[in-house]
Amino acid sequence: DCPLNLTGSNFTLVASICSTNDDRGKCCRYINAVIAVSVAHYANATGNLGVTANLSETCLHSIPETLGLYGVPRNATAFCGFGTKIPVNYVCEGRTTVTQMLQSPKFSDVTVNCKLPLSEDTNCRKCVNASITYLRQLIGAEDNMTLSTCRDATFTAIASQVDGVSVVEIASCFFGVQGLSNFPVSVPSPASHTPEASPSPLVAASPNPLMLGTPLTKNHHHYRLTLIPGIGLAVTAVALMMLVVLVFLIRRKSRELEDSEKLDKTSSKAFPHSWPVRKFQEGPSSMFRKFSYKEIKKATGSFNTIIGRGGFGTVYKAEFSDGLVAAVKRMNKVSEQGDDDFCREIELLARLHHRHLVALRGFCIAKHERFLLYEYMANGSLKDHLHAPGRTPLSWRTRMQIAIDVANALVIYRIMLFFFAGVPPFLL
Ligand SMILES: Nc1ncnc2c1ncn2[C@@H]1O[C@H](COP(=O)(O)OP(=O)(O)OP(=O)(O)O)[C@@H](O)[C@H]1O
């Protein structure tokens, strides 16, 4: 018999998710999580990252049958790639046991960051991001299949160390699934770290970005530069002059844009479907465009290339057929932001051009979902460079330069906010 025990899984929920065609990715995530939980229990007893080769055939045959008996459609199991994309043993780069995973380089970072409880959103995010960083270091730019198998192996290695209820708690965080178990268990709210419709499990695919653009969002206004008197005065004078020139240039640009907007007034009523696309394609940044949901889905391998999670949603790496590589931010569904607000925000972001700000490449509004596409930063985030273990520390000179660059970028941002959103430009 197949030794993987699926008992305790909330099959009613999985069956209902998988019975509609609405969100197949979500269905696959649940199936993956159910299997991963059973593998974790098995690993707890045997120390292996899944069933041995001689039993795997039996499991591949019996699991879809069991799921089918509980109402999970056969075609869903097949569609999700049970047996291939969702295996019953997680051999990660030659590692077949929990011990080998635990002893792999930097696994301790995952252990440290994935401490229970993971029901707290921030804890869960820390755990997910640590796992992503670990996987990136472990396997680099391997194919998605290796990444997802190693992701499952990572989960199994952590989850095999804890009791049954905690396994589900870790799975809920790791796979972004809710209500996985029939037993009461405290699980993280999907609202902030996993968009409800996010169809893919956590898969890391690329290095973190050195993104100075991200601080534009909330919680990042903590910087305060204290300048030495004298130097401070000179810097302030130069900054003021630059400000005046900038204000002049922005006003002129803004007038030009307003004129072109007037021409577009009738079609702007059809907002958001036609307005931003035309306007931006004709505007100064011809690189900026509207993307279709289909394009994004294809470019992210059906949302299978998670590179991180932030306060506003999940970020995926996307490779488009025209060669464009972008970071796609899939906004959390809970956002109260209306279409008007969202479009005003992208209008503002699209106008921001600064060498220290990550450029916005486009957006997508589809199926009640919103996506922002940013220039892809392949060299890792600033946070990584400052805190990731094993990196050569940045020199203080570089750190100062970065702080100054960030401050400059923020000034530009505040000015833009003033001109386009009416927010007073109090400098930091
Ligand atoms: N342009 C990008 N290029 C490459 N990776 C990115 C890019 N933007 C975000 N990421 C990855 O996604 C993660 C989450 O980014 P995101 O901007 O959503 O959140 P954050 O900056 O951590 O926090 P917050 O949501 O509060 O701004 C980052 O830590 C990074 O690893």
The ligand as an SDF file (V2000), in Angstrom:
LIG
                    3D

 31 33  0  0  0  0  0  0  0  0999 V2000
   11.4220   45.0360   -9.5240 N   0  0  0  0  0  0  0  0  0  0  0  0
   11.7370   43.9160   -8.8970 C   0  0  0  0  0  0  0  0  0  0  0  0
   12.6700   43.0930   -9.4180 N   0  0  0  0  0  0  0  0  0  0  0  0
   12.9730   41.9230   -8.7980 C   0  0  0  0  0  0  0  0  0  0  0  0
   12.4130   41.5070   -7.6370 N   0  0  0  0  0  0  0  0  0  0  0  0
   11.4920   42.3010   -7.0600 C   0  0  0  0  0  0  0  0  0  0  0  0
   11.0850   43.5270   -7.6610 C   0  0  0  0  0  0  0  0  0  0  0  0
   10.1470   44.0950   -6.8760 N   0  0  0  0  0  0  0  0  0  0  0  0
    9.9800   43.2570   -5.8130 C   0  0  0  0  0  0  0  0  0  0  0  0
   10.7800   42.1820   -5.9080 N   0  0  0  0  0  0  0  0  0  0  0  0
   10.8850   41.0550   -4.9310 C   0  0  0  0  0  0  0  0  0  0  0  0
    9.6600   40.9020   -4.2740 O   0  0  0  0  0  0  0  0  0  0  0  0
    9.7990   41.1340   -2.8640 C   0  0  0  0  0  0  0  0  0  0  0  0
    8.5730   41.8670   -2.3670 C   0  0  0  0  0  0  0  0  0  0  0  0
    8.5810   43.1580   -2.9320 O   0  0  0  0  0  0  0  0  0  0  0  0
    7.4890   44.2240   -2.5980 P   0  0  0  0  0  0  0  0  0  0  0  0
    7.8330   45.4740   -3.2830 O   0  0  0  0  0  0  0  0  0  0  0  0
    6.1330   43.6560   -2.8670 O   0  0  0  0  0  0  0  0  0  0  0  0
    7.5240   44.3300   -1.0170 O   0  0  0  0  0  0  0  0  0  0  0  0
    8.5000   44.9800    0.0060 P   0  0  0  0  0  0  0  0  0  0  0  0
    9.3550   46.0180   -0.6310 O   0  0  0  0  0  0  0  0  0  0  0  0
    9.2200   43.8570    0.6970 O   0  0  0  0  0  0  0  0  0  0  0  0
    7.4980   45.6020    1.0550 O   0  0  0  0  0  0  0  0  0  0  0  0
    6.2800   46.5950    0.8270 P   0  0  0  0  0  0  0  0  0  0  0  0
    5.1710   45.8070    0.2290 O   0  0  0  0  0  0  0  0  0  0  0  0
    5.9610   47.0470    2.2170 O   0  0  0  0  0  0  0  0  0  0  0  0
    6.7490   47.6890   -0.0840 O   0  0  0  0  0  0  0  0  0  0  0  0
   11.0880   41.9260   -2.7100 C   0  0  0  0  0  0  0  0  0  0  0  0
   11.6750   41.6940   -1.4600 O   0  0  0  0  0  0  0  0  0  0  0  0
   11.9220   41.3750   -3.8450 C   0  0  0  0  0  0  0  0  0  0  0  0
   12.5530   40.1830   -3.4620 O   0  0  0  0  0  0  0  0  0  0  0  0
  1  2  1  0
  2  3  1  0
  2  7  2  0
  3  4  2  0
  4  5  1  0
  5  6  2  0
  6  7  1  0
  6 10  1  0
  7  8  1  0
  8  9  2  0
  9 10  1  0
 10 11  1  0
 11 12  1  0
 11 30  1  0
 12 13  1  0
 13 14  1  0
 13 28  1  0
 14 15  1  0
 15 16  1  0
 16 17  2  0
 16 18  1  0
 16 19  1  0
 19 20  1  0
 20 21  2  0
 20 22  1  0
 20 23  1  0
 23 24  1  0
 24 25  2  0
 24 26  1  0
 24 27  1  0
 28 29  1  0
 28 30  1  0
 30 31  1  0
M  END
$$$$
